[in-house]
Amino acid sequence: MMYPEPMIAPMREELTRLGVQELRTAAEVAEVLGNAKGSALVVVNSVCGCSARNARPAVAAALRHTVTPDHLYTVFAGQDEDATKAARAFFTGYPPSSPAIALLKDGQIVRMLERHQIESRTAADIAQDLVDAFDRHCVAGATR
């Protein structure tokens, strides 16, 4: 279901104000993820309550950690359908899920948090999962 853009703009901004680059087309996804070097966080944003309650706040908290991914991206499920489908093509072995949070390294998925790992947990617990993944797969002091 497509929601009016004014309704979802604050949900988009919750991530973009953190420096997360929004990918709105399949071409944008192909350009950045198809040529990815280093680490990249990809957030599949959505309107659902668990995005607001758990996923977006978890991403915000995790990005305050001293080690973060080189690149930060987001697609919006149910709104930017082609971009979301293109991003999900990089999530090999995982069914479509929204929200979802993927960490890729050189274009390969190294950590995936699916909806069922997001909706039933606190933002703090999800953020800790992300921080652990950042420590394991990202380079300290990397610049975005």
N, CA, C and O atoms as a GROMACS GRO file, in nm:
protein
  576
    1MET      N    1   0.084  -0.119   0.000
    1MET     CA    2   0.000   0.000   0.000
    1MET      C    3   0.088   0.124   0.000
    1MET      O    4   0.181   0.136   0.080
    2MET      N    5   0.059   0.213  -0.088
    2MET     CA    6   0.134   0.338  -0.096
    2MET      C    7   0.067   0.442  -0.006
    2MET      O    8  -0.052   0.469  -0.018
    3TYR      N    9   0.146   0.499   0.083
    3TYR     CA   10   0.098   0.603   0.172
    3TYR      C   11   0.134   0.738   0.114
    3TYR      O   12   0.232   0.748   0.040
    4PRO      N   13   0.058   0.842   0.145
    4PRO     CA   14   0.093   0.976   0.097
    4PRO      C   15   0.231   1.017   0.151
    4PRO      O   16   0.262   0.996   0.268
    5GLU      N   17   0.310   1.075   0.063
    5GLU     CA   18   0.446   1.113   0.100
    5GLU      C   19   0.452   1.202   0.225
    5GLU      O   20   0.541   1.181   0.308
    6PRO      N   21   0.362   1.300   0.242
    6PRO     CA   22   0.369   1.382   0.364
    6PRO      C   23   0.354   1.298   0.492
    6PRO      O   24   0.408   1.334   0.597
    7MET      N   25   0.282   1.188   0.482
    7MET     CA   26   0.264   1.102   0.600
    7MET      C   27   0.392   1.027   0.637
    7MET      O   28   0.421   1.008   0.755
    8ILE      N   29   0.467   0.984   0.535
    8ILE     CA   30   0.586   0.903   0.565
    8ILE      C   31   0.715   0.984   0.570
    8ILE      O   32   0.818   0.931   0.610
    9ALA      N   33   0.710   1.110   0.528
    9ALA     CA   34   0.831   1.193   0.529
    9ALA      C   35   0.902   1.192   0.665
    9ALA      O   36   1.024   1.180   0.668
   10PRO      N   37   0.831   1.205   0.777
   10PRO     CA   38   0.901   1.200   0.906
   10PRO      C   39   0.969   1.064   0.932
   10PRO      O   40   1.073   1.059   0.998
   11MET      N   41   0.912   0.956   0.879
   11MET     CA   42   0.972   0.823   0.895
   11MET      C   43   1.100   0.813   0.813
   11MET      O   44   1.198   0.751   0.856
   12ARG      N   45   1.100   0.873   0.696
   12ARG     CA   46   1.222   0.877   0.614
   12ARG      C   47   1.328   0.960   0.685
   12ARG      O   48   1.445   0.920   0.694
   13GLU      N   49   1.287   1.078   0.735
   13GLU     CA   50   1.380   1.172   0.797
   13GLU      C   51   1.441   1.118   0.925
   13GLU      O   52   1.550   1.160   0.965
   14GLU      N   53   1.372   1.026   0.989
   14GLU     CA   54   1.427   0.967   1.112
   14GLU      C   55   1.561   0.900   1.085
   14GLU      O   56   1.645   0.892   1.174
   15LEU      N   57   1.580   0.850   0.963
   15LEU     CA   58   1.708   0.790   0.926
   15LEU      C   59   1.797   0.887   0.850
   15LEU      O   60   1.918   0.891   0.876
   16THR      N   61   1.742   0.964   0.758
   16THR     CA   62   1.827   1.052   0.678
   16THR      C   63   1.894   1.160   0.763
   16THR      O   64   2.005   1.203   0.731
   17ARG      N   65   1.830   1.204   0.870
   17ARG     CA   66   1.893   1.305   0.957
   17ARG      C   67   2.015   1.249   1.028
   17ARG      O   68   2.097   1.325   1.081
   18LEU      N   69   2.028   1.115   1.031
   18LEU     CA   70   2.144   1.049   1.091
   18LEU      C   71   2.258   1.033   0.991
   18LEU      O   72   2.365   0.982   1.025
   19GLY      N   73   2.234   1.077   0.867
   19GLY     CA   74   2.336   1.062   0.763
   19GLY      C   75   2.317   0.937   0.678
   19GLY      O   76   2.405   0.901   0.600
   20VAL      N   77   2.203   0.872   0.694
   20VAL     CA   78   2.172   0.754   0.613
   20VAL      C   79   2.121   0.801   0.478
   20VAL      O   80   2.027   0.881   0.470
   21GLN      N   81   2.183   0.751   0.371
   21GLN     CA   82   2.145   0.792   0.235
   21GLN      C   83   2.026   0.711   0.188
   21GLN      O   84   2.029   0.588   0.189
   22GLU      N   85   1.924   0.781   0.148
   22GLU     CA   86   1.805   0.713   0.099
   22GLU      C   87   1.822   0.677  -0.048
   22GLU      O   88   1.863   0.760  -0.129
   23LEU      N   89   1.790   0.552  -0.080
   23LEU     CA   90   1.795   0.504  -0.217
   23LEU      C   91   1.651   0.486  -0.263
   23LEU      O   92   1.576   0.406  -0.206
   24ARG      N   93   1.610   0.560  -0.365
   24ARG     CA   94   1.469   0.563  -0.406
   24ARG      C   95   1.443   0.486  -0.534
   24ARG      O   96   1.328   0.460  -0.568
   25THR      N   97   1.549   0.449  -0.606
   25THR     CA   98   1.531   0.377  -0.733
   25THR      C   99   1.621   0.254  -0.737
   25THR      O  100   1.721   0.245  -0.666
   26ALA      N  101   1.584   0.160  -0.823
   26ALA     CA  102   1.666   0.040  -0.843
   26ALA      C  103   1.804   0.079  -0.897
   26ALA      O  104   1.904   0.016  -0.862
   27ALA      N  105   1.809   0.180  -0.980
   27ALA     CA  106   1.937   0.225  -1.036
   27ALA      C  107   2.030   0.277  -0.927
   27ALA      O  108   2.150   0.249  -0.928
   28GLU      N  109   1.975   0.352  -0.832
   28GLU     CA  110   2.058   0.400  -0.720
   28GLU      C  111   2.112   0.284  -0.639
   28GLU      O  112   2.228   0.284  -0.600
   29VAL      N  113   2.027   0.185  -0.613
   29VAL     CA  114   2.070   0.066  -0.537
   29VAL      C  115   2.180  -0.006  -0.612
   29VAL      O  116   2.283  -0.041  -0.554
   30ALA      N  117   2.160  -0.029  -0.741
   30ALA     CA  118   2.260  -0.099  -0.822
   30ALA      C  119   2.393  -0.025  -0.822
   30ALA      O  120   2.499  -0.087  -0.816
   31GLU      N  121   2.385   0.106  -0.830
   31GLU     CA  122   2.508   0.186  -0.834
   31GLU      C  123   2.589   0.173  -0.706
   31GLU      O  124   2.710   0.150  -0.711
   32VAL      N  125   2.524   0.187  -0.591
   32VAL     CA  126   2.599   0.188  -0.465
   32VAL      C  127   2.628   0.048  -0.411
   32VAL      O  128   2.738   0.023  -0.361
   33LEU      N  129   2.532  -0.043  -0.420
   33LEU     CA  130   2.556  -0.176  -0.366
   33LEU      C  131   2.626  -0.267  -0.466
   33LEU      O  132   2.700  -0.357  -0.427
   34GLY      N  133   2.604  -0.244  -0.593
   34GLY     CA  134   2.669  -0.325  -0.695
   34GLY      C  135   2.819  -0.303  -0.703
   34GLY      O  136   2.892  -0.390  -0.749
   35ASN      N  137   2.864  -0.188  -0.658
   35ASN     CA  138   3.007  -0.154  -0.660
   35ASN      C  139   3.062  -0.135  -0.519
   35ASN      O  140   3.162  -0.067  -0.499
   36ALA      N  141   2.996  -0.196  -0.422
   36ALA     CA  142   3.028  -0.170  -0.282
   36ALA      C  143   3.167  -0.219  -0.244
   36ALA      O  144   3.206  -0.331  -0.276
   37LYS      N  145   3.238  -0.134  -0.177
   37LYS     CA  146   3.366  -0.168  -0.114
   37LYS      C  147   3.355  -0.127   0.031
   37LYS      O  148   3.301  -0.021   0.063
   38GLY      N  149   3.405  -0.209   0.118
   38GLY     CA  150   3.395  -0.180   0.261
   38GLY      C  151   3.262  -0.226   0.316
   38GLY      O  152   3.196  -0.313   0.258
   39SER      N  153   3.223  -0.169   0.427
   39SER     CA  154   3.101  -0.211   0.496
   39SER      C  155   2.986  -0.116   0.465
   39SER      O  156   3.005   0.005   0.449
   40ALA      N  157   2.866  -0.174   0.457
   40ALA     CA  158   2.747  -0.094   0.428
   40ALA      C  159   2.631  -0.145   0.510
   40ALA      O  160   2.602  -0.265   0.511
   41LEU      N  161   2.564  -0.054   0.578
   41LEU     CA  162   2.442  -0.086   0.650
   41LEU      C  163   2.326  -0.048   0.558
   41LEU      O  164   2.322   0.062   0.503
   42VAL      N  165   2.230  -0.143   0.541
   42VAL     CA  166   2.112  -0.116   0.459
   42VAL      C  167   1.990  -0.141   0.546
   42VAL      O  168   1.967  -0.252   0.593
   43VAL      N  169   1.913  -0.036   0.568
   43VAL     CA  170   1.793  -0.045   0.650
   43VAL      C  171   1.672  -0.047   0.557
   43VAL      O  172   1.651   0.044   0.478
   44VAL      N  173   1.592  -0.153   0.569
   44VAL     CA  174   1.464  -0.159   0.498
   44VAL      C  175   1.362  -0.096   0.592
   44VAL      O  176   1.312  -0.160   0.685
   45ASN      N  177   1.332   0.029   0.566
   45ASN     CA  178   1.241   0.107   0.649
   45ASN      C  179   1.097   0.070   0.612
   45ASN      O  180   1.072   0.020   0.503
   46SER      N  181   1.005   0.094   0.702
   46SER     CA  182   0.865   0.068   0.672
   46SER      C  183   0.774   0.149   0.764
   46SER      O  184   0.820   0.210   0.861
   47VAL      N  185   0.646   0.148   0.732
   47VAL     CA  186   0.547   0.221   0.809
   47VAL      C  187   0.510   0.147   0.938
   47VAL      O  188   0.465   0.209   1.034
   48CYS      N  189   0.530   0.016   0.941
   48CYS     CA  190   0.482  -0.066   1.052
   48CYS      C  191   0.534  -0.016   1.188
   48CYS      O  192   0.639   0.048   1.196
   49GLY      N  193   0.459  -0.045   1.290
   49GLY     CA  194   0.491   0.001   1.425
   49GLY      C  195   0.626  -0.045   1.476
   49GLY      O  196   0.690   0.027   1.553
   50CYS      N  197   0.670  -0.164   1.435
   50CYS     CA  198   0.799  -0.211   1.487
   50CYS      C  199   0.916  -0.134   1.426
   50CYS      O  200   1.026  -0.136   1.481
   51SER      N  201   0.895  -0.065   1.313
   51SER     CA  202   0.999   0.022   1.260
   51SER      C  203   1.018   0.142   1.352
   51SER      O  204   1.131   0.178   1.385
   52ALA      N  205   0.908   0.201   1.394
   52ALA     CA  206   0.914   0.319   1.479
   52ALA      C  207   0.957   0.284   1.620
   52ALA      O  208   1.037   0.354   1.681
   53ARG      N  209   0.904   0.176   1.671
   53ARG     CA  210   0.927   0.139   1.809
   53ARG      C  211   1.066   0.076   1.830
   53ARG      O  212   1.127   0.097   1.934
   54ASN      N  213   1.116   0.000   1.731
   54ASN     CA  214   1.237  -0.076   1.753
   54ASN      C  215   1.347  -0.050   1.651
   54ASN      O  216   1.461  -0.021   1.689
   55ALA      N  217   1.316  -0.060   1.522
   55ALA     CA  218   1.422  -0.058   1.420
   55ALA      C  219   1.491   0.077   1.406
   55ALA      O  220   1.612   0.086   1.421
   56ARG      N  221   1.415   0.182   1.379
   56ARG     CA  222   1.479   0.313   1.358
   56ARG      C  223   1.551   0.361   1.484
   56ARG      O  224   1.664   0.408   1.473
   57PRO      N  225   1.491   0.351   1.602
   57PRO     CA  226   1.566   0.390   1.723
   57PRO      C  227   1.692   0.304   1.746
   57PRO      O  228   1.792   0.355   1.796
   58ALA      N  229   1.686   0.176   1.710
   58ALA     CA  230   1.803   0.089   1.725
   58ALA      C  231   1.916   0.134   1.634
   58ALA      O  232   2.032   0.137   1.675
   59VAL      N  233   1.882   0.170   1.511
   59VAL     CA  234   1.984   0.218   1.418
   59VAL      C  235   2.045   0.347   1.472
   59VAL      O  236   2.167   0.364   1.470
   60ALA      N  237   1.961   0.438   1.519
   60ALA     CA  238   2.012   0.565   1.574
   60ALA      C  239   2.108   0.539   1.690
   60ALA      O  240   2.214   0.601   1.697
   61ALA      N  241   2.073   0.450   1.779
   61ALA     CA  242   2.159   0.420   1.894
   61ALA      C  243   2.289   0.355   1.850
   61ALA      O  244   2.396   0.390   1.899
   62ALA      N  245   2.281   0.260   1.758
   62ALA     CA  246   2.401   0.188   1.713
   62ALA      C  247   2.498   0.282   1.641
   62ALA      O  248   2.620   0.263   1.650
   63LEU      N  249   2.446   0.381   1.571
   63LEU     CA  250   2.534   0.472   1.498
   63LEU      C  251   2.608   0.570   1.589
   63LEU      O  252   2.693   0.645   1.542
   64ARG      N  253   2.576   0.570   1.716
   64ARG     CA  254   2.653   0.650   1.813
   64ARG      C  255   2.778   0.575   1.860
   64ARG      O  256   2.862   0.632   1.930
   65HIS      N  257   2.791   0.449   1.822
   65HIS     CA  258   2.907   0.367   1.858
   65HIS      C  259   3.032   0.422   1.787
   65HIS      O  260   3.021   0.488   1.684
   66THR      N  261   3.147   0.394   1.842
   66THR     CA  262   3.271   0.445   1.784
   66THR      C  263   3.308   0.376   1.654
   66THR      O  264   3.379   0.433   1.572
   67VAL      N  265   3.261   0.254   1.633
   67VAL     CA  266   3.286   0.182   1.508
   67VAL      C  267   3.153   0.172   1.434
   67VAL      O  268   3.055   0.118   1.486
   68THR      N  269   3.150   0.224   1.312
   68THR     CA  270   3.027   0.221   1.232
   68THR      C  271   3.063   0.181   1.088
   68THR      O  272   3.180   0.187   1.049
   69PRO      N  273   2.964   0.142   1.010
   69PRO     CA  274   2.990   0.106   0.870
   69PRO      C  275   3.041   0.224   0.788
   69PRO      O  276   3.019   0.340   0.822
   70ASP      N  277   3.109   0.190   0.680
   70ASP     CA  278   3.160   0.292   0.588
   70ASP      C  279   3.046   0.366   0.519
   70ASP      O  280   3.055   0.487   0.495
   71HIS      N  281   2.939   0.294   0.488
   71HIS     CA  282   2.828   0.350   0.412
   71HIS      C  283   2.697   0.317   0.482
   71HIS      O  284   2.682   0.210   0.542
   72LEU      N  285   2.602   0.410   0.475
   72LEU     CA  286   2.471   0.393   0.537
   72LEU      C  287   2.363   0.420   0.434
   72LEU      O  288   2.358   0.527   0.374
   73TYR      N  289   2.276   0.321   0.414
   73TYR     CA  290   2.171   0.334   0.313
   73TYR      C  291   2.036   0.290   0.370
   73TYR      O  292   2.030   0.214   0.468
   74THR      N  293   1.931   0.337   0.308
   74THR     CA  294   1.797   0.293   0.342
   74THR      C  295   1.709   0.290   0.218
   74THR      O  296   1.724   0.371   0.126
   75VAL      N  297   1.618   0.194   0.217
   75VAL     CA  298   1.512   0.186   0.118
   75VAL      C  299   1.382   0.180   0.197
   75VAL      O  300   1.382   0.140   0.313
   76PHE      N  301   1.271   0.219   0.134
   76PHE     CA  302   1.144   0.223   0.206
   76PHE      C  303   1.049   0.122   0.144
   76PHE      O  304   0.997   0.141   0.034
   77ALA      N  305   1.025   0.013   0.217
   77ALA     CA  306   0.935  -0.093   0.171
   77ALA      C  307   0.793  -0.039   0.156
   77ALA      O  308   0.746   0.039   0.239
   78GLY      N  309   0.727  -0.082   0.052
   78GLY     CA  310   0.589  -0.040   0.028
   78GLY      C  311   0.577   0.099  -0.030
   78GLY      O  312   0.466   0.142  -0.063
   79GLN      N  313   0.686   0.169  -0.044
   79GLN     CA  314   0.685   0.303  -0.101
   79GLN      C  315   0.775   0.307  -0.224
   79GLN      O  316   0.730   0.342  -0.334
   80ASP      N  317   0.899   0.272  -0.206
   80ASP     CA  318   0.995   0.272  -0.317
   80ASP      C  319   1.018   0.126  -0.354
   80ASP      O  320   1.124   0.069  -0.325
   81GLU      N  321   0.917   0.067  -0.419
   81GLU     CA  322   0.915  -0.077  -0.442
   81GLU      C  323   1.033  -0.128  -0.524
   81GLU      O  324   1.091  -0.231  -0.490
   82ASP      N  325   1.069  -0.058  -0.631
   82ASP     CA  326   1.180  -0.105  -0.715
   82ASP      C  327   1.312  -0.100  -0.639
   82ASP      O  328   1.393  -0.192  -0.650
   83ALA      N  329   1.334   0.006  -0.563
   83ALA     CA  330   1.457   0.016  -0.484
   83ALA      C  331   1.462  -0.093  -0.378
   83ALA      O  332   1.567  -0.152  -0.356
   84THR      N  333   1.350  -0.119  -0.314
   84THR     CA  334   1.344  -0.221  -0.210
   84THR      C  335   1.372  -0.359  -0.270
   84THR      O  336   1.448  -0.438  -0.213
   85LYS      N  337   1.310  -0.388  -0.381
   85LYS     CA  338   1.332  -0.517  -0.449
   85LYS      C  339   1.479  -0.532  -0.488
   85LYS      O  340   1.538  -0.639  -0.471
   86ALA      N  341   1.539  -0.426  -0.540
   86ALA     CA  342   1.680  -0.431  -0.579
   86ALA      C  343   1.770  -0.453  -0.458
   86ALA      O  344   1.866  -0.529  -0.466
   87ALA      N  345   1.740  -0.386  -0.347
   87ALA     CA  346   1.821  -0.405  -0.225
   87ALA      C  347   1.808  -0.548  -0.175
   87ALA      O  348   1.907  -0.610  -0.136
   88ARG      N  349   1.686  -0.600  -0.174
   88ARG     CA  350   1.663  -0.736  -0.125
   88ARG      C  351   1.736  -0.840  -0.209
   88ARG      O  352   1.766  -0.949  -0.160
   89ALA      N  353   1.766  -0.809  -0.334
   89ALA     CA  354   1.841  -0.902  -0.420
   89ALA      C  355   1.981  -0.926  -0.364
   89ALA      O  356   2.043  -1.027  -0.395
   90PHE      N  357   2.031  -0.834  -0.283
   90PHE     CA  358   2.163  -0.849  -0.220
   90PHE      C  359   2.155  -0.931  -0.091
   90PHE      O  360   2.258  -0.970  -0.037
   91PHE      N  361   2.035  -0.956  -0.043
   91PHE     CA  362   2.016  -1.027   0.084
   91PHE      C  363   1.998  -1.177   0.056
   91PHE      O  364   1.897  -1.236   0.095
   92THR      N  365   2.093  -1.236  -0.010
   92THR     CA  366   2.086  -1.376  -0.051
   92THR      C  367   2.058  -1.467   0.068
   92THR      O  368   2.123  -1.460   0.172
   93GLY      N  369   1.958  -1.554   0.048
   93GLY     CA  370   1.924  -1.651   0.152
   93GLY      C  371   1.822  -1.603   0.252
   93GLY      O  372   1.786  -1.677   0.344
   94TYR      N  373   1.774  -1.480   0.237
   94TYR     CA  374   1.676  -1.424   0.331
   94TYR      C  375   1.549  -1.384   0.256
   94TYR      O  376   1.557  -1.320   0.152
   95PRO      N  377   1.434  -1.422   0.308
   95PRO     CA  378   1.309  -1.381   0.244
   95PRO      C  379   1.284  -1.233   0.267
   95PRO      O  380   1.341  -1.174   0.359
   96PRO      N  381   1.199  -1.172   0.184
   96PRO     CA  382   1.165  -1.031   0.206
   96PRO      C  383   1.112  -1.008   0.347
   96PRO      O  384   1.032  -1.086   0.398
   97SER      N  385   1.158  -0.901   0.407
   97SER     CA  386   1.120  -0.868   0.544
   97SER      C  387   1.124  -0.717   0.560
   97SER      O  388   1.216  -0.651   0.512
   98SER      N  389   1.025  -0.664   0.627
   98SER     CA  390   1.032  -0.522   0.660
   98SER      C  391   0.964  -0.501   0.795
   98SER      O  392   0.852  -0.548   0.818
   99PRO      N  393   1.033  -0.432   0.882
   99PRO     CA  394   1.166  -0.379   0.861
   99PRO      C  395   1.270  -0.490   0.859
   99PRO      O  396   1.244  -0.604   0.896
  100ALA      N  397   1.388  -0.452   0.814
  100ALA     CA  398   1.504  -0.540   0.816
  100ALA      C  399   1.628  -0.452   0.818
  100ALA      O  400   1.626  -0.337   0.773
  101ILE      N  401   1.734  -0.508   0.871
  101ILE     CA  402   1.860  -0.434   0.877
  101ILE      C  403   1.970  -0.530   0.835
  101ILE      O  404   1.991  -0.634   0.897
  102ALA      N  405   2.041  -0.493   0.727
  102ALA     CA  406   2.147  -0.579   0.675
  102ALA      C  407   2.281  -0.508   0.684
  102ALA      O  408   2.290  -0.387   0.661
  103LEU      N  409   2.384  -0.583   0.718
  103LEU     CA  410   2.520  -0.533   0.713
  103LEU      C  411   2.592  -0.612   0.604
  103LEU      O  412   2.597  -0.735   0.608
  104LEU      N  413   2.646  -0.540   0.507
  104LEU     CA  414   2.719  -0.602   0.398
  104LEU      C  415   2.864  -0.562   0.405
  104LEU      O  416   2.898  -0.453   0.450
  105LYS      N  417   2.950  -0.652   0.361
  105LYS     CA  418   3.092  -0.622   0.351
  105LYS      C  419   3.134  -0.658   0.210
  105LYS      O  420   3.120  -0.772   0.166
  106ASP      N  421   3.186  -0.559   0.138
  106ASP     CA  422   3.224  -0.576  -0.002
  106ASP      C  423   3.110  -0.640  -0.081
  106ASP      O  424   3.134  -0.727  -0.165
  107GLY      N  425   2.987  -0.596  -0.055
  107GLY     CA  426   2.870  -0.641  -0.128
  107GLY      C  427   2.810  -0.773  -0.083
  107GLY      O  428   2.709  -0.816  -0.138
  108GLN      N  429   2.870  -0.838   0.016
  108GLN     CA  430   2.821  -0.967   0.065
  108GLN      C  431   2.761  -0.949   0.204
  108GLN      O  432   2.818  -0.880   0.289
  109ILE      N  433   2.647  -1.011   0.225
  109ILE     CA  434   2.580  -0.998   0.354
  109ILE      C  435   2.658  -1.071   0.463
  109ILE      O  436   2.696  -1.188   0.447
  110VAL      N  437   2.682  -1.002   0.574
  110VAL     CA  438   2.753  -1.062   0.687
  110VAL      C  439   2.667  -1.068   0.813
  110VAL      O  440   2.697  -1.143   0.905
  111ARG      N  441   2.559  -0.988   0.817
  111ARG     CA  442   2.467  -0.991   0.931
  111ARG      C  443   2.332  -0.940   0.885
  111ARG      O  444   2.323  -0.839   0.816
  112MET      N  445   2.229  -1.012   0.922
  112MET     CA  446   2.094  -0.974   0.883
  112MET      C  447   2.003  -0.981   1.003
  112MET      O  448   2.002  -1.081   1.075
  113LEU      N  449   1.926  -0.876   1.025
  113LEU     CA  450   1.822  -0.874   1.127
  113LEU      C  451   1.690  -0.864   1.054
  113LEU      O  452   1.660  -0.764   0.990
  114GLU      N  453   1.611  -0.970   1.063
  114GLU     CA  454   1.482  -0.974   0.997
  114GLU      C  455   1.373  -0.924   1.092
  114GLU      O  456   1.395  -0.905   1.211
  115ARG      N  457   1.256  -0.904   1.035
  115ARG     CA  458   1.144  -0.852   1.113
  115ARG      C  459   1.123  -0.930   1.243
  115ARG      O  460   1.103  -0.870   1.349
  116HIS      N  461   1.127  -1.062   1.235
  116HIS     CA  462   1.100  -1.142   1.356
  116HIS      C  463   1.208  -1.123   1.462
  116HIS      O  464   1.186  -1.155   1.579
  117GLN      N  465   1.325  -1.071   1.424
  117GLN     CA  466   1.432  -1.042   1.519
  117GLN      C  467   1.426  -0.897   1.567
  117GLN      O  468   1.504  -0.855   1.653
  118ILE      N  469   1.335  -0.821   1.510
  118ILE     CA  470   1.320  -0.679   1.542
  118ILE      C  471   1.193  -0.655   1.623
  118ILE      O  472   1.197  -0.590   1.727
  119GLU      N  473   1.080  -0.708   1.576
  119GLU     CA  474   0.951  -0.672   1.634
  119GLU      C  475   0.931  -0.719   1.777
  119GLU      O  476   0.854  -0.658   1.852
  120SER      N  477   0.998  -0.824   1.818
  120SER     CA  478   0.977  -0.879   1.952
  120SER      C  479   1.085  -0.839   2.051
  120SER      O  480   1.090  -0.891   2.163
  121ARG      N  481   1.173  -0.747   2.010
  121ARG     CA  482   1.286  -0.710   2.097
  121ARG      C  483   1.291  -0.559   2.117
  121ARG      O  484   1.229  -0.483   2.042
  122THR      N  485   1.366  -0.518   2.218
  122THR     CA  486   1.380  -0.375   2.244
  122THR      C  487   1.480  -0.312   2.148
  122THR      O  488   1.565  -0.379   2.091
  123ALA      N  489   1.467  -0.181   2.131
  123ALA     CA  490   1.561  -0.108   2.048
  123ALA      C  491   1.703  -0.123   2.102
  123ALA      O  492   1.798  -0.134   2.025
  124ALA      N  493   1.718  -0.124   2.234
  124ALA     CA  494   1.851  -0.139   2.294
  124ALA      C  495   1.914  -0.274   2.260
  124ALA      O  496   2.033  -0.281   2.232
  125ASP      N  497   1.834  -0.380   2.263
  125ASP     CA  498   1.887  -0.513   2.229
  125ASP      C  499   1.926  -0.521   2.082
  125ASP      O  500   2.030  -0.578   2.048
  126ILE      N  501   1.844  -0.463   1.995
  126ILE     CA  502   1.875  -0.462   1.852
  126ILE      C  503   2.000  -0.379   1.827
  126ILE      O  504   2.087  -0.419   1.749
  127ALA      N  505   2.010  -0.265   1.892
  127ALA     CA  506   2.128  -0.180   1.878
  127ALA      C  507   2.254  -0.254   1.921
  127ALA      O  508   2.359  -0.240   1.858
  128GLN      N  509   2.244  -0.334   2.027
  128GLN     CA  510   2.360  -0.411   2.072
  128GLN      C  511   2.401  -0.515   1.967
  128GLN      O  512   2.520  -0.536   1.944
  129ASP      N  513   2.303  -0.578   1.903
  129ASP     CA  514   2.334  -0.671   1.793
  129ASP      C  515   2.408  -0.598   1.682
  129ASP      O  516   2.505  -0.651   1.626
  130LEU      N  517   2.364  -0.478   1.649
  130LEU     CA  518   2.429  -0.400   1.544
  130LEU      C  519   2.570  -0.360   1.585
  130LEU      O  520   2.664  -0.371   1.506
  131VAL      N  521   2.586  -0.313   1.707
  131VAL     CA  522   2.718  -0.274   1.757
  131VAL      C  523   2.814  -0.394   1.752
  131VAL      O  524   2.929  -0.380   1.711
  132ASP      N  525   2.766  -0.511   1.793
  132ASP     CA  526   2.850  -0.631   1.787
  132ASP      C  527   2.892  -0.660   1.643
  132ASP      O  528   3.007  -0.696   1.617
  133ALA      N  529   2.799  -0.645   1.550
  133ALA     CA  530   2.830  -0.668   1.408
  133ALA      C  531   2.927  -0.562   1.357
  133ALA      O  532   3.017  -0.593   1.280
  134PHE      N  533   2.908  -0.437   1.398
  134PHE     CA  534   3.001  -0.331   1.358
  134PHE      C  535   3.142  -0.362   1.407
  134PHE      O  536   3.239  -0.351   1.332
  135ASP      N  537   3.153  -0.401   1.533
  135ASP     CA  538   3.285  -0.433   1.590
  135ASP      C  539   3.351  -0.548   1.514
  135ASP      O  540   3.473  -0.550   1.498
  136ARG      N  541   3.272  -0.642   1.469
  136ARG     CA  542   3.326  -0.760   1.402
  136ARG      C  543   3.359  -0.734   1.255
  136ARG      O  544   3.457  -0.789   1.204
  137HIS      N  545   3.280  -0.653   1.187
  137HIS     CA  546   3.292  -0.642   1.042
  137HIS      C  547   3.331  -0.504   0.988
  137HIS      O  548   3.355  -0.489   0.868
  138CYS      N  549   3.338  -0.404   1.074
  138CYS     CA  550   3.370  -0.268   1.028
  138CYS      C  551   3.506  -0.226   1.083
  138CYS      O  552   3.555  -0.283   1.180
  139VAL      N  553   3.564  -0.129   1.018
  139VAL     CA  554   3.695  -0.080   1.057
  139VAL      C  555   3.680   0.043   1.146
  139VAL      O  556   3.611   0.138   1.111
  140ALA      N  557   3.746   0.040   1.260
  140ALA     CA  558   3.743   0.155   1.352
  140ALA      C  559   3.808   0.275   1.282
  140ALA      O  560   3.910   0.262   1.215
  141GLY      N  561   3.745   0.391   1.301
  141GLY     CA  562   3.799   0.513   1.244
  141GLY      C  563   3.770   0.530   1.096
  141GLY      O  564   3.822   0.622   1.032
  142ALA      N  565   3.686   0.443   1.040
  142ALA     CA  566   3.650   0.456   0.898
  142ALA      C  567   3.571   0.586   0.879
  142ALA      O  568   3.497   0.629   0.967
  143THR      N  569   3.588   0.645   0.764
  143THR     CA  570   3.515   0.768   0.734
  143THR      C  571   3.406   0.741   0.634
  143THR      O  572   3.420   0.657   0.545
  144ARG      N  573   3.298   0.812   0.650
  144ARG     CA  574   3.188   0.799   0.554
  144ARG      C  575   3.192   0.912   0.457
  144ARG      O  576   3.108   0.920   0.368
   0.00000   0.00000   0.00000
